[in-house]
């Protein structure tokens, strides 16, 4: 039985080695990374709010996050916010 891609004499060709390039690691500073993260969150909420406005305004992630924060906050914090910040949504 013959093996494909082999020399009929049974000897293999010369070994070929290619240089391996190592990727250069680039890192962001913490303030830049934090800024990118905040902007990404704002963009995601903005796009979600826009899409919800086109289809169903009650399903906006902006409103859902706000309602969840209010629901999970302790009662004294919620009352303080209502008293000093108002009840306007």
Secondary structure, 3 states (H helix, E strand, C coil): CCCCCCCCCCCCCCCCCCCCCCCCCCCCCHHHHHHHHHHHHHHHHHHHHHHHHHHCHHHCHHHHHHHHHHHHCCHHHHHHHHHHHCCCC
